[in-house]
Amino acid sequence: MPGCGSRWNLHVHHITFRSQGGTDEPENETTVCISCHQRAIHKGYIRVTGSAPGDLVWEMGVSPIHPQIARYVNGLRVAA
């Protein structure tokens, strides 16, 4: 995940959640630290879409009432 340098307590995150029909195929999985996974992604503050490993879009600060903080496409920051 952009901005996170953690190399400990890593989790596999399903880009399309399994509960929404996502698979265990490698292109639907990415690795994130436990904090980013539980405190940011699954609480809805960060969203990841696309296909791993090279076509991921990370959206930080996702909120229906606040502007997006940052957006990364293929690891490069783009206009939010």
C-alpha positions, 0 to 999 in steps of 0.5 A: 500500500502506498505510504506504508513501509511495514514489513511485519504482520502482513495480511492477504487482502482480497481486492474484490471481497470474497463475500462479494464474489471475489476469488483467491486468484493471485490477481485478486489479492494484495498484501497489506499490514494488519493495521492498514487492513483492519483500521483503514481498508475494512473500515472504509477509509482506503479503497483498492480496486483493479488487478494485482500486481500491476494494475491496482488503484489505491484511493486514500481518504475515501468518504462520501462527505469529504474530498479524497486525500490521494489516489495512486495508480500502479504505484504513482500518485495521480490527481485525486 
